[in-house]
Amino acid sequence: MRPLPKRLEIIALMAMLTATLAFSIDAMLPALPEIAAKMTPQDVNRAQFIVTSFVFGLGIGTLFAGPLSDRFGRRSLVIGGCTIYVAAAIWGSQAQTLESLLVARVIQGIGAAGPRVATMAILRDLYSGRDMARTISFVMIIFTLVPAIAPLVGTYLIHWGGWPAVFWAFAVFALICSLWFSIRMPETLPVENRRPFTLGAIWSATVEMYRHPVVLWSIVTQGFCFGVLFSMISTVQPIYDGVFGRGVEFPYWFGGIVLVAGMSGFVNAALVMRLGMRKLIVTMLWVQVTASSVMLALTLSGLSGETAFYVFVAWQTLVFFQIGLTLGNLNAIALEPMGHVAGLATSIMGSIATVVAVLLAALVTLNFDNSILPLVVGILSYCAIAILCMRIMARAEQRM
């Protein structure tokens, strides 16, 4: 058995595998107007389902990825998932209708579930507790670089070869990541610790997670926090284009915002060992509720023009910053009691949270009316509910 790489390389490799998700979503954003004009000119809002269809496939794939990783190991899951992802990316590049493209995106999401689940399971195999949360923070710092440049990369690819070129870039990126992983990363789940892939095992782990209040409410909170993230991502390009008339500038603004928000990884790594995961999560949710309430008041007051745009940019930055101090910590909280079934737990947790998030983001997307109001109301509501979930978790924990 080959030795483990040094922690820095593990962090970089896990970040690149995880970044497959961000690249798959963010690089598509500049392509939405072209795809809408070509494939669904009668209802341009349907093009936004290119984002949510990928996330939906991710949620479906995540349900099975964990049990498969517990049965066959982490390496098999990463390599197999990347293979499916590459095949779906090639299919998407050849799609002639929106329906065909959406099917390819769903399958692409299913393939991406492999690396997504495997990376979290590998980190749980190697680390635990606050050390795991700290490691995830460093993963998120590197991970941030990909979504920061993805829209700009997507823009150049579209200029060069149209929107199909973005799908070819997906395939190349996944091939590079899977090759690096297969050469350098050993299996982290020993054969003697593997579990059978049965519906009974899935049901047993699901029941165990449901009965553990900390795990249960962490998953529910994750669903609402992911709902915030996917609501912003699925509507932000139309907002820049249709509301503010800055569609051409969108990749540059998006990249800069993500880079600034990526500093949340450093903040989380510095504070989580001292303050703990729960306090950071609740604090950032309250900050977001306050900021979104101010944003709602300004929107209803009729704020417009340059001032409205810069206020929106500041709020968007805070949304991404808040995500950086909540999702990784929520993952660590939920996985801490489930180390004996880390892959399966990651699978069930990720699947439920992702599907919930897709439904929440779809509510915002379907109500998009060329204003920022549906997005502001959605994010404010989801963060407020997440705070309530964290309070229920704390009370349940006290009774344990």
C-alpha positions in Angstrom: 0.0 0.0 0.0 1.4 3.4 -1.0 2.0 5.9 1.7 -0.4 8.9 2.2 0.7 12.1 0.6 1.5 15.0 2.9 -1.4 16.9 4.3 -0.9 19.9 1.9 -1.2 17.6 -1.1 -4.2 15.9 0.3 -5.9 19.2 0.9 -5.0 20.4 -2.7 -6.3 17.1 -4.2 -9.5 17.1 -2.2 -10.1 20.7 -3.1 -9.7 20.0 -6.9 -12.1 17.1 -6.7 -14.6 19.1 -4.8 -14.1 22.0 -7.2 -15.5 19.9 -10.0 -18.9 20.8 -8.6 -18.3 24.5 -8.6 -16.7 24.4 -12.1 -19.7 22.5 -13.4 -22.0 25.1 -12.2 -20.2 28.5 -12.4 -18.6 28.0 -15.8 -22.1 27.4 -17.2 -23.4 30.8 -16.0 -22.1 32.9 -18.9 -23.6 30.3 -21.3 -27.2 30.7 -20.1 -28.2 33.6 -22.4 -26.8 31.9 -25.5 -28.5 28.6 -24.6 -31.8 30.4 -23.7 -31.8 32.2 -27.1 -31.1 29.0 -29.0 -33.0 26.4 -27.2 -35.8 28.1 -25.3 -36.4 31.6 -26.6 -40.1 31.4 -25.7 -39.3 31.1 -22.0 -35.7 32.2 -21.2 -36.1 31.4 -17.5 -36.1 27.7 -18.3 -32.4 27.9 -19.2 -31.7 28.4 -15.5 -32.7 24.8 -14.9 -29.3 23.9 -16.4 -28.0 24.8 -13.0 -30.6 23.1 -10.9 -30.7 19.9 -13.1 -27.1 19.3 -12.4 -27.7 19.8 -8.7 -30.7 17.5 -8.8 -28.5 14.7 -10.4 -25.9 15.4 -7.7 -28.5 14.8 -5.1 -29.7 11.5 -6.6 -26.1 10.3 -7.1 -25.1 11.2 -3.6 -27.7 8.8 -2.2 -25.9 5.8 -3.7 -22.4 7.1 -3.8 -21.8 6.7 0.0 -22.9 3.0 0.2 -20.9 2.2 -2.9 -17.8 3.9 -1.3 -18.3 1.9 1.9 -18.6 -1.3 -0.1 -15.9 -0.8 -2.8 -13.7 1.8 -1.3 -13.1 5.5 -1.9 -10.8 5.2 -4.9 -13.3 3.2 -7.0 -16.0 5.8 -6.3 -13.8 8.7 -7.4 -12.6 7.0 -10.6 -16.1 5.6 -11.5 -17.8 8.9 -10.8 -15.3 10.8 -13.0 -15.9 8.3 -15.8 -19.7 8.9 -15.7 -19.1 12.7 -15.5 -16.8 12.8 -18.5 -19.2 10.7 -20.6 -22.1 13.0 -19.7 -20.0 16.1 -20.5 -19.4 14.8 -24.0 -23.1 14.1 -24.4 -23.9 17.6 -23.3 -21.5 19.1 -25.8 -23.6 17.3 -28.6 -27.1 18.2 -27.3 -29.4 19.8 -29.8 -32.4 20.5 -27.5 -32.8 21.8 -24.0 -34.4 18.6 -22.9 -31.4 16.5 -24.0 -29.0 19.0 -22.4 -30.9 18.8 -19.1 -30.7 15.0 -19.1 -27.0 15.2 -19.7 -26.7 17.6 -16.8 -28.6 15.3 -14.5 -26.3 12.4 -15.4 -23.3 14.7 -15.1 -24.5 15.5 -11.6 -24.8 11.8 -10.8 -21.2 11.3 -11.8 -20.0 14.3 -9.8 -21.6 12.8 -6.7 -18.7 10.2 -6.6 -15.9 12.7 -6.0 -18.1 14.8 -3.8 -19.0 12.0 -1.4 -15.5 10.4 -1.5 -13.7 13.5 -0.6 -15.8 14.0 2.5 -15.5 10.3 3.5 -11.7 10.4 2.9 -11.4 13.5 5.2 -13.5 11.7 7.8 -11.3 8.6 7.5 -8.2 10.7 8.2 -9.4 13.4 10.6 -12.2 14.1 13.1 -13.9 16.8 15.1 -12.4 20.3 14.9 -9.3 19.1 13.2 -11.6 17.9 10.3 -13.4 21.2 10.3 -10.1 23.0 10.1 -8.9 20.8 7.3 -12.2 21.4 5.4 -11.5 25.1 5.8 -8.2 24.8 4.0 -9.9 22.7 1.3 -12.4 25.5 0.8 -9.7 28.1 0.5 -8.2 26.3 -2.6 -11.7 25.3 -3.8 -12.6 29.0 -3.9 -10.1 29.7 -6.7 -12.0 27.6 -9.2 -15.5 29.3 -8.9 -13.6 32.6 -8.9 -12.3 32.1 -12.4 -14.9 29.6 -13.7 -17.3 32.2 -15.2 -14.3 34.0 -16.9 -13.0 30.7 -18.3 -16.5 29.9 -19.4 -16.8 33.3 -21.2 -13.5 32.7 -23.1 -14.5 29.2 -24.0 -17.9 30.4 -25.4 -16.1 33.1 -27.5 -13.8 30.4 -28.8 -16.1 27.5 -29.5 -19.6 28.4 -28.3 -21.3 26.9 -25.2 -20.4 23.2 -26.2 -16.7 24.1 -25.5 -17.6 24.5 -21.8 -18.6 20.8 -21.7 -15.3 19.8 -23.3 -13.5 21.7 -20.6 -15.5 19.8 -18.0 -14.3 16.6 -19.4 -10.7 17.6 -19.5 -10.8 19.0 -15.9 -12.3 15.8 -14.6 -9.7 13.6 -16.4 -6.8 15.6 -14.9 -8.3 15.4 -11.4 -9.0 11.6 -11.6 -5.5 10.9 -13.0 -3.8 12.9 -10.2 -6.0 11.0 -7.7 -5.4 7.6 -9.1 -1.6 8.1 -9.1 -1.1 9.7 -5.7 -4.0 8.8 -3.4 -4.1 5.4 -1.7 -7.3 3.8 -0.4 -8.2 5.1 3.0 -10.9 2.5 3.8 -9.4 -0.8 4.8 -11.0 -3.9 3.4 -11.9 -5.2 6.9 -13.9 -2.0 7.5 -16.0 -2.1 4.4 -19.7 -2.6 4.7 -22.1 -4.5 2.3 -24.1 -2.5 -0.2 -27.7 -3.4 0.8 -30.9 -1.5 1.1 -31.0 -2.8 4.7 -27.7 -1.1 5.4 -29.0 2.2 3.9 -32.2 2.0 5.8 -30.4 1.2 9.1 -28.0 4.1 8.7 -30.9 6.4 7.7 -32.8 5.5 10.8 -29.7 6.0 13.0 -29.2 9.4 11.6 -32.8 10.3 11.9 -32.8 9.3 15.6 -29.7 11.3 16.3 -31.0 14.9 16.8 -27.6 16.6 16.2 -27.2 14.8 12.9 -30.8 15.3 11.8 -31.0 19.0 12.4 -27.5 19.5 10.9 -28.8 18.0 7.7 -32.0 20.1 7.7 -29.9 23.2 8.3 -27.5 22.3 5.5 -30.5 22.0 3.2 -31.5 25.6 3.9 -27.9 26.9 3.7 -27.4 25.1 0.3 -30.7 26.6 -0.7 -29.2 30.0 -0.1 -26.2 29.2 -2.2 -28.0 27.6 -5.1 -30.7 30.4 -5.2 -27.9 33.0 -5.5 -26.0 31.0 -8.2 -29.0 30.2 -10.3 -30.3 33.8 -10.5 -27.2 35.9 -10.2 -26.3 36.0 -13.9 -29.8 37.0 -15.0 -29.7 39.7 -12.3 -26.5 41.2 -13.5 -27.8 41.1 -17.1 -31.5 41.9 -16.8 -31.6 44.0 -13.7 -28.4 46.0 -13.8 -27.4 45.7 -17.5 -23.9 44.4 -16.6 -24.0 41.0 -18.2 -20.7 41.5 -20.0 -19.0 42.4 -16.7 -20.5 39.5 -14.8 -17.5 37.1 -15.0 -15.1 39.7 -13.6 -17.4 40.8 -10.8 -18.3 37.2 -9.9 -14.6 36.2 -9.8 -13.6 39.1 -7.6 -16.5 38.5 -5.2 -15.7 34.8 -4.8 -12.0 35.6 -4.2 -12.9 38.0 -1.4 -15.5 35.6 0.0 -12.9 32.9 -0.1 -11.2 34.5 2.8 -13.9 33.0 4.9 -11.9 29.8 4.8 -9.0 31.5 6.6 -11.4 33.1 9.1 -13.0 29.8 9.8 -9.7 28.0 10.2 -8.5 30.6 12.6 -11.7 30.7 14.7 -13.2 27.2 14.7 -10.6 25.7 17.1 -11.3 28.5 19.6 -15.0 29.3 19.2 -16.4 26.0 18.0 -18.5 25.2 15.0 -22.0 25.9 16.3 -21.2 29.4 17.5 -19.7 30.3 14.1 -22.7 28.9 12.2 -25.3 30.7 14.3 -23.4 34.0 14.3 -23.0 34.1 10.5 -26.7 33.2 10.0 -27.7 36.1 12.2 -25.4 38.4 10.3 -27.0 37.3 7.1 -30.6 37.7 8.4 -29.7 41.3 9.4 -28.0 42.1 6.1 -30.8 40.5 4.1 -33.4 42.5 6.1 -31.6 45.7 5.2 -31.4 44.6 1.6 -35.1 43.9 1.6 -35.9 47.3 3.0 -33.7 49.1 0.5 -35.3 47.1 -2.4 -38.8 47.9 -1.3 -37.9 51.6 -0.9 -37.1 51.7 -4.6 -33.3 51.9 -4.5 -31.9 51.7 -8.1 -29.1 52.7 -10.3 -25.4 52.5 -9.5 -26.0 52.6 -5.7 -28.4 49.6 -5.9 -25.8 47.6 -7.9 -22.9 48.2 -5.5 -25.2 47.4 -2.5 -26.2 44.2 -4.3 -22.5 43.3 -4.8 -21.7 43.8 -1.1 -24.7 41.7 -0.2 -23.7 39.0 -2.7 -20.2 38.9 -1.2 -21.6 38.5 2.3 -23.8 35.6 1.1 -20.8 33.7 -0.2 -18.8 34.6 2.9 -21.6 33.3 5.1 -21.6 30.0 3.2 -17.9 29.6 3.8 -18.4 29.7 7.6 -21.5 27.4 7.7 -21.5 24.5 5.3 -18.1 23.0 6.2 -18.9 23.3 9.9 -22.3 21.7 9.5 -20.7 18.8 7.6 -18.2 18.2 10.4 -21.0 18.4 13.1 -23.1 15.8 11.3 -20.3 13.4 10.5 -18.7 13.5 14.0 -21.1 10.9 15.5 -21.2 8.9 12.3 -17.5 8.0 11.7 -18.3 4.2 11.7 -20.4 4.8 8.5 -18.8 7.9 7.1 -19.4 7.1 3.5 -23.0 6.1 3.9 -23.6 9.0 6.3 -22.1 11.5 3.8 -24.2 10.0 1.1 -27.6 10.3 2.9 -26.7 13.7 4.4 -25.6 15.1 1.1 -28.5 13.7 -0.9 -31.2 15.0 1.5 -29.6 18.4 1.8 -29.1 18.8 -1.9 -32.6 17.7 -3.0 -34.1 20.1 -0.4 -31.8 22.9 -1.7 -32.9 22.2 -5.3 -36.5 22.6 -4.4 -35.8 25.8 -2.4 -33.7 27.3 -5.3 -36.4 26.3 -7.8 -38.9 28.4 -5.8 -36.7 31.5 -6.2 -35.9 30.7 -9.9 -39.5 30.2 -10.9 -40.5 33.5 -9.3 -37.7 35.5 -10.9 -39.3 38.6 -12.3 -36.3 40.7 -13.5 -35.9 42.1 -10.0 -33.8 41.0 -7.0 -36.8 40.8 -4.7 -37.5 37.1 -5.0 -33.9 36.3 -4.2 -33.7 38.6 -1.2 -36.9 37.2 0.3 -35.8 33.7 -0.4 -32.4 34.1 1.3 -33.8 36.0 4.2 -36.4 33.3 4.8 -34.0 30.4 4.4 -31.5 31.8 6.9 -34.1 32.6 9.4 -35.4 29.0 9.3 -31.8 27.7 9.5 -31.4 29.7 12.8 -34.5 28.0 14.1 -33.1 24.6 13.2 -29.9 25.3 15.0 -31.8 26.3 18.2 -33.8 23.0 18.0 -30.5 21.1 17.6 -29.0 22.8 20.7 -32.1 22.0 22.8 -32.1 18.4 21.7 -28.4 18.1 22.4 -28.9 19.3 26.0 -31.5 16.6 26.5 -29.1 13.8 25.3 
